């Protein structure tokens, strides 16, 4: 389950970014700015974590070339 956690967090972060526009509360600026800001920070962190996990398990092209 832990290997999917960064990608699950990225999906949740994407929802936070899109929610004000999809649910119609984008005109409430404090709520919209909070959701988009937290979602963006969470998305960047989740993607960094996911890519580092991906690379550390040897799934990147650079790691595969070293194993040969």
N, C-alpha and C positions, 0 to 999 in steps of 0.2 A: 504493500500500500504506500510506503514512503517514497518509492521511486516515481509515483504518479502525483505526489503532493505538489510540487512546483507547478505542474501543468493545471491541476485543479485550482490552485490559487490564482493562476493567470486567467482562468475562465471567470472566476468570481470577481477579479479586479476589472475585467472587461465589462462585466455586468454593472459594476459600480460606475464606470465611466459612461455607459450608455443609458443607465436607468433614468436620469433626469429628463432626457429627451424622449425616451420611450414611454415613460409614465406621465409626462406632461407637467413636471414641476421645475422646468428649466428657468422659468421666470422668477422663481424664488432663489435669488442669487446666492445667499449664504449656503443653502442646502446644496445647490448645484455645484458651487465651488468646492465645498467639502467633499462631496462624492467624487468629483472628477480629480481633485488633488490626492485624496487617499487612494483612489483607484489607480492613478498613474504611478504613485510611489510603490504601491503593492505590485503592480504589473512589472515595473522595472526590477524589483527585488525578486519576484518569482521567476522572471526570465533569466536573470543572472544566476539564480540558484539552479534552475533547470539546465542551463547550458553547462555550468560547472559540473553537475552530476553526469550529464551526458558525456562530457569530455573525460571525466575521471574514470568512467567505466569502459573507456576504450571504444566508444562508438563514433568518434570523429574520424575523418579520413587520415589525419596526421597520426593518430594512434594506431590505426590499422596498418599503415605503411611501416611503422617501427616494428611490428610483430613479425613481419615476413622474413 
